[in-house]
Amino acid sequence: MPAGHHGRIFTHMGEYQSQGQAQTLDRVFSAISDPTRREILTRLSTADERVTDVARHFSISLNSVSKHVRVLEQAGLVHRSVQGRNHVLSLNAAPMAEAADWIEYYRPFWTDRLASLDRFVTGTLARRDGETPATPPTSTTPTDKGASA
């Protein structure tokens, strides 16, 4: 990393993230990209479960389920506690909240683009049908420049 950056990453949209935050997001998004891991998280959202109990709900081996659980643990989404011979899993949703916050930051960008697309399509269809296109109200988002109230 170049001198003077102090472990921070400047992303293309202008927000700053520490390398640790970026790595956490990478691990979370990678972990939840798999449907088996998402199902494990769904099961753990209702109650803690032993690894063997989780594995019974899948048509894959216990070893394969354990590998999925390790990915979830590395992402910080699952905590394992050992109680005698039982390995009990519990959900830690905090890293998902961080990912949700990251996604929420970008909501105005896609909302504005979808609204623009809707206005374009509505206007194009109205012109094609010989109608005067209705002008829907424009959205006001943090990205609008010079918008007045």
Backbone bond lengths (Angstrom), bond angles and torsions (degrees), N, CA, C in turn:
res aa  C-N    CA-C-N  psi(-1)  N-CA   C-N-CA  omega(-1)  CA-C   N-CA-C  phi
1 M - - - 1.447 - - 1.518 107.45 -
2 P 1.348 118.01 137.77 1.460 120.47 -178.54 1.527 111.75 -61.19
3 A 1.328 115.30 151.43 1.463 120.46 178.96 1.519 110.04 -60.89
4 G 1.324 116.30 144.53 1.455 121.31 177.97 1.516 114.76 89.43
5 H 1.321 118.35 -2.77 1.467 119.99 -178.72 1.520 112.92 -91.59
6 H 1.301 117.93 -16.53 1.466 123.95 172.15 1.526 113.69 49.80
7 G 1.331 117.48 41.07 1.460 120.40 173.78 1.514 114.58 73.17
8 R 1.329 118.75 19.94 1.456 120.49 179.32 1.521 109.09 -112.13
9 I 1.303 115.35 149.41 1.452 121.96 -179.38 1.515 107.88 -115.68
10 F 1.337 116.70 129.53 1.457 121.59 175.64 1.522 106.57 -97.62
11 T 1.320 116.68 113.80 1.454 120.03 -176.24 1.520 110.30 -85.36
12 H 1.316 116.34 169.09 1.462 121.22 -175.46 1.525 113.08 -64.40
13 M 1.295 119.62 -19.95 1.461 121.56 -179.67 1.526 111.75 -95.36
14 G 1.324 117.83 -0.56 1.446 119.69 171.64 1.519 116.68 99.41
15 E 1.314 119.44 -3.14 1.461 118.60 178.58 1.522 108.73 -92.55
16 Y 1.306 114.77 154.77 1.453 120.57 179.98 1.521 109.68 -100.01
17 Q 1.321 114.99 142.67 1.458 121.24 174.93 1.515 107.87 -137.08
18 S 1.310 116.13 144.40 1.455 118.19 171.72 1.520 107.78 -76.03
19 Q 1.317 116.20 160.80 1.466 119.03 177.48 1.521 110.69 -60.37
20 G 1.337 117.24 -36.67 1.462 120.87 178.70 1.519 111.70 -62.62
21 Q 1.348 117.06 -42.47 1.462 120.22 178.09 1.530 110.67 -64.01
22 A 1.319 116.66 -42.17 1.459 120.46 179.99 1.530 110.45 -63.76
23 Q 1.323 117.17 -41.25 1.460 120.41 179.26 1.524 110.92 -66.77
24 T 1.329 117.05 -38.53 1.466 120.24 177.54 1.521 109.97 -61.20
25 L 1.332 117.04 -47.07 1.468 120.24 178.78 1.522 110.71 -60.94
26 D 1.318 117.50 -43.11 1.466 120.71 178.83 1.525 111.04 -58.35
27 R 1.343 116.37 -45.54 1.465 119.73 -178.73 1.528 111.43 -67.17
28 V 1.344 116.88 -40.31 1.464 119.91 -179.69 1.523 110.46 -64.61
29 F 1.332 117.10 -50.39 1.462 119.38 -178.31 1.531 111.38 -63.53
30 S 1.314 117.11 -37.09 1.461 119.97 176.78 1.528 110.52 -65.12
31 A 1.327 116.80 -43.18 1.469 120.76 -178.59 1.523 111.50 -64.38
32 I 1.322 117.72 -43.62 1.471 119.49 -175.73 1.528 112.58 -84.09
33 S 1.326 117.12 0.40 1.468 119.31 177.92 1.526 112.10 -74.79
34 D 1.321 116.93 -14.43 1.467 120.86 -177.37 1.530 110.58 -99.61
35 P 1.349 118.33 129.86 1.468 120.39 -178.02 1.531 113.93 -62.99
36 T 1.325 118.46 -32.85 1.469 120.32 178.27 1.526 109.65 -65.41
37 R 1.319 116.72 -43.70 1.466 119.63 179.82 1.526 111.11 -67.17
38 R 1.328 117.09 -36.98 1.474 118.53 176.61 1.518 110.57 -63.70
39 E 1.321 117.57 -38.76 1.468 120.95 178.33 1.525 110.75 -66.05
40 I 1.320 117.49 -37.99 1.469 120.42 176.65 1.529 109.18 -61.53
41 L 1.320 117.11 -44.97 1.468 120.41 178.92 1.524 111.16 -62.14
42 T 1.323 116.51 -39.87 1.466 120.42 178.03 1.518 110.34 -61.34
43 R 1.320 117.48 -44.33 1.466 121.14 178.74 1.528 110.63 -61.68
44 L 1.329 116.55 -42.18 1.469 120.17 -177.26 1.529 112.13 -75.65
45 S 1.312 117.59 -13.31 1.469 119.76 178.59 1.524 111.89 -71.42
46 T 1.323 116.94 -18.40 1.462 119.91 179.95 1.525 112.51 -99.50
47 A 1.340 117.23 -29.83 1.467 120.13 -179.98 1.523 109.74 -168.97
48 D 1.318 116.00 153.80 1.463 121.13 172.74 1.524 107.95 -66.28
49 E 1.329 116.54 148.49 1.472 120.35 179.48 1.513 110.22 -143.17
50 R 1.329 114.68 152.61 1.458 120.34 172.12 1.523 108.38 -72.94
51 V 1.316 116.66 150.12 1.461 121.38 179.60 1.529 110.09 -55.76
52 T 1.322 117.06 -42.18 1.471 119.99 -178.75 1.525 111.60 -64.23
53 D 1.330 117.41 -34.50 1.469 120.19 177.62 1.528 110.78 -69.94
54 V 1.308 116.46 -39.84 1.466 120.27 176.55 1.526 109.43 -61.04
55 A 1.327 116.35 -45.22 1.464 121.73 -175.63 1.528 112.44 -62.04
56 R 1.322 118.25 -29.91 1.471 121.48 -178.84 1.519 112.89 -61.66
57 H 1.323 117.16 -22.23 1.469 121.05 -175.67 1.529 113.02 -89.48
58 F 1.318 116.76 5.06 1.464 120.59 -177.81 1.528 109.87 -125.98
59 S 1.304 115.15 151.21 1.463 119.93 179.90 1.524 110.95 -93.09
60 I 1.325 115.89 32.73 1.462 122.01 176.51 1.528 107.96 -122.78
61 S 1.328 116.13 166.69 1.463 120.41 -175.63 1.529 111.68 -70.43
62 L 1.322 115.24 160.33 1.459 121.84 175.42 1.528 109.77 -58.02
63 N 1.331 116.78 -39.39 1.463 121.45 178.89 1.538 110.51 -61.10
64 S 1.323 117.34 -41.69 1.468 120.74 178.81 1.522 111.16 -66.41
65 V 1.317 116.89 -42.36 1.471 120.30 177.38 1.522 109.26 -61.91
66 S 1.327 117.80 -41.49 1.463 121.49 178.94 1.528 111.41 -60.55
67 K 1.322 116.75 -37.48 1.472 119.78 177.21 1.525 110.64 -65.40
68 H 1.318 116.83 -40.65 1.471 120.18 176.47 1.529 110.34 -63.07
69 V 1.320 115.99 -41.79 1.469 120.48 179.84 1.528 110.04 -62.44
70 R 1.335 117.80 -40.56 1.469 120.71 179.00 1.530 111.15 -61.28
71 V 1.325 117.56 -40.00 1.471 120.34 177.37 1.527 109.89 -62.07
72 L 1.330 116.18 -42.81 1.473 120.38 178.41 1.533 111.11 -64.75
73 E 1.333 116.59 -38.06 1.464 120.20 177.16 1.527 110.81 -65.14
74 Q 1.323 117.22 -43.76 1.465 121.07 -179.95 1.528 111.61 -63.32
75 A 1.325 117.07 -29.22 1.466 121.36 177.12 1.527 111.25 -81.98
76 G 1.332 116.77 -6.36 1.460 120.93 -179.47 1.517 113.52 79.83
77 L 1.321 117.63 11.60 1.465 122.07 -177.02 1.521 113.12 -86.26
78 V 1.322 116.56 -20.80 1.466 121.50 -177.97 1.522 108.46 -132.57
79 H 1.312 115.17 139.14 1.465 121.86 174.32 1.526 107.57 -113.73
80 R 1.322 115.95 135.25 1.462 121.56 178.79 1.522 108.39 -109.81
81 S 1.316 115.92 129.52 1.466 119.58 172.12 1.516 107.59 -119.15
82 V 1.316 115.37 140.12 1.460 120.57 -179.37 1.516 108.16 -100.22
83 Q 1.331 114.89 120.94 1.458 121.90 179.56 1.522 107.11 -121.56
84 G 1.317 114.68 91.98 1.472 118.78 -174.12 1.517 109.24 68.00
85 R 1.330 116.03 -121.78 1.464 120.57 179.38 1.530 111.71 -91.12
86 N 1.310 117.40 -5.24 1.461 121.31 -177.04 1.525 111.67 -94.25
87 H 1.313 114.52 134.34 1.462 121.49 173.45 1.524 106.27 -104.64
88 V 1.341 115.76 109.41 1.462 121.40 -175.65 1.525 108.79 -101.04
89 L 1.321 115.22 130.77 1.460 122.27 -178.76 1.516 110.43 -103.27
90 S 1.329 115.86 140.53 1.460 120.64 173.98 1.526 108.61 -134.65
91 L 1.303 115.13 151.07 1.453 122.54 -178.95 1.524 110.43 -80.30
92 N 1.316 115.98 137.02 1.468 122.57 169.52 1.525 105.77 -120.93
93 A 1.313 117.82 101.52 1.461 121.88 -173.62 1.527 113.60 -84.42
94 A 1.321 118.73 -5.82 1.468 120.86 -176.66 1.530 113.38 -55.13
95 P 1.334 120.07 -45.22 1.471 118.52 178.62 1.542 112.74 -62.86
96 M 1.336 117.48 -30.53 1.470 119.30 176.82 1.519 110.48 -68.71
97 A 1.329 117.07 -33.76 1.469 120.37 177.67 1.521 109.75 -63.93
98 E 1.323 116.84 -40.05 1.466 120.70 177.13 1.528 110.58 -62.59
99 A 1.333 116.65 -41.73 1.468 120.46 177.86 1.524 110.55 -65.76
100 A 1.321 117.31 -39.84 1.470 121.13 178.46 1.525 110.45 -63.73
101 D 1.329 117.58 -39.17 1.463 120.98 176.87 1.525 110.70 -62.51
102 W 1.324 116.37 -40.72 1.467 121.16 179.28 1.530 110.11 -62.87
103 I 1.328 116.24 -44.82 1.471 120.05 178.51 1.521 110.36 -64.78
104 E 1.306 117.65 -41.39 1.470 121.83 -178.96 1.524 111.59 -60.59
105 Y 1.325 117.01 -34.16 1.461 121.38 177.43 1.527 110.87 -55.46
106 Y 1.327 116.68 -35.42 1.461 121.14 -175.64 1.526 113.76 -90.30
107 R 1.327 118.86 -6.36 1.465 121.92 -177.69 1.527 113.21 -52.50
108 P 1.331 120.50 -46.10 1.466 119.04 -179.08 1.530 113.18 -59.06
109 F 1.321 117.33 -31.52 1.459 119.97 -178.35 1.524 110.98 -67.26
110 W 1.353 117.43 -46.51 1.456 117.29 -178.75 1.524 111.06 -78.77
111 T 1.322 118.53 -29.12 1.466 120.97 177.94 1.522 109.89 -63.43
112 D 1.340 117.05 -45.83 1.466 120.38 178.38 1.519 111.45 -62.42
113 R 1.320 117.12 -41.30 1.466 119.71 -178.77 1.523 111.45 -67.24
114 L 1.320 117.09 -39.50 1.463 119.38 177.39 1.523 111.22 -67.50
115 A 1.329 117.48 -37.58 1.466 120.85 177.25 1.527 110.15 -64.77
116 S 1.328 117.45 -41.09 1.467 121.09 177.25 1.521 110.65 -63.86
117 L 1.316 117.45 -42.46 1.458 121.06 178.02 1.525 110.62 -62.30
118 D 1.333 117.25 -42.11 1.463 121.43 178.12 1.521 110.65 -60.73
119 R 1.343 117.52 -44.73 1.469 120.50 178.80 1.520 110.56 -62.59
120 F 1.329 116.92 -41.38 1.466 120.82 179.94 1.523 111.23 -63.80
121 V 1.328 116.86 -48.76 1.466 120.98 -178.23 1.528 110.50 -64.68
122 T 1.325 116.92 -44.16 1.464 120.81 179.50 1.522 110.47 -60.48
123 G 1.334 116.62 -44.88 1.470 120.57 178.77 1.505 112.24 -65.40
124 T 1.326 117.82 -41.58 1.464 121.98 179.95 1.524 110.60 -64.09
125 L 1.325 117.62 -45.09 1.464 120.83 179.20 1.524 111.04 -64.83
126 A 1.328 116.79 -40.07 1.468 120.15 -179.63 1.524 110.33 -65.61
127 R 1.335 117.65 -42.36 1.471 120.28 178.28 1.519 110.66 -64.91
128 R 1.319 116.53 -38.78 1.464 120.52 179.65 1.526 110.66 -63.11
129 D 1.328 115.55 -37.01 1.458 120.58 -178.25 1.527 112.31 -89.14
130 G 1.357 117.65 3.89 1.453 121.49 177.55 1.509 114.50 77.75
131 E 1.319 116.93 16.30 1.460 120.74 179.37 1.523 109.70 -97.04
132 T 1.307 115.24 160.46 1.456 120.17 172.58 1.521 106.56 -84.25
133 P 1.344 117.11 121.79 1.464 118.23 -177.92 1.515 111.52 -66.42
134 A 1.313 114.77 136.20 1.467 120.40 174.71 1.519 107.43 -74.00
135 T 1.306 116.54 143.77 1.456 120.41 178.76 1.519 108.45 -99.41
136 P 1.332 116.40 104.42 1.460 118.49 178.79 1.523 109.52 -70.75
137 P 1.316 116.69 153.58 1.466 118.89 177.40 1.520 109.86 -62.59
138 T 1.312 115.62 143.67 1.466 119.01 178.08 1.510 108.99 -83.19
139 S 1.322 115.05 149.56 1.460 119.67 -179.68 1.513 109.37 -80.39
140 T 1.303 115.71 150.89 1.453 121.87 174.46 1.511 107.57 -112.99
141 T 1.306 114.97 114.87 1.460 120.46 -179.30 1.507 109.21 -126.60
142 P 1.319 117.47 170.06 1.452 120.39 178.59 1.528 112.68 -59.60
143 T 1.345 118.23 -18.44 1.461 119.97 -177.73 1.516 112.04 -88.75
144 D 1.360 119.20 -10.67 1.451 120.96 178.74 1.523 108.96 -68.76
145 K 1.312 115.96 131.10 1.461 121.54 178.40 1.513 108.71 -98.54
146 G 1.299 116.99 131.07 1.448 121.54 174.53 1.505 114.72 74.64
147 A 1.311 119.10 15.55 1.469 121.03 178.59 1.505 108.33 -71.94
148 S 1.323 116.13 137.24 1.470 119.59 178.10 1.489 110.31 -116.07
149 A 1.302 116.24 154.10 1.458 121.12 -177.41 1.496 110.49 -90.79
